[in-house]
């Protein structure tokens, strides 16, 4: 460790996280240890949240592709699963049109 460049462990940790995540060092960088710690926490939170949210979005898109537009004669619900035989809201038997 270079004591002239990195006075504390937090300095080295901040440098490592900023370098490995390719955030880089812009014109404005935190000077205090609290600022650097908050920056590291924000970077790591972003790394964790973005894939999680993207995974949820993809899951929702896949779920909607498994549904078909068909009006339930009982309650008027428009979207049902492609293999549904009964309405998931009111239980009314659906016509065979809903099957693929």
Residue pairs with C-beta under 8 A, 6 or more apart in sequence:
1 12
5 11
6 12
6 15
8 33
10 33
10 36
10 37
11 33
11 36
13 40
14 30
14 36
14 37
14 39
14 40
17 23
17 40
17 43
17 44
18 24
18 25
18 39
18 40
18 43
21 43
21 47
23 43
30 36
30 38
30 39
64 79
66 81
66 82
67 79
67 80
67 81
67 82
68 79
68 80
68 81
68 82
68 98
68 100
69 78
69 79
70 78
70 79
70 80
70 94
70 97
70 98
71 77
71 78
72 78
72 80
72 87
72 89
72 90
72 92
72 94
73 92
74 87
74 90
74 91
74 92
75 87
75 89
75 90
75 92
77 87
77 88
77 89
77 90
80 87
80 88
80 94
80 98
81 88
82 98
82 99
82 100
83 99
83 100
84 94
84 98
85 93
85 94
85 98
85 99
86 92
86 93
86 94
87 94
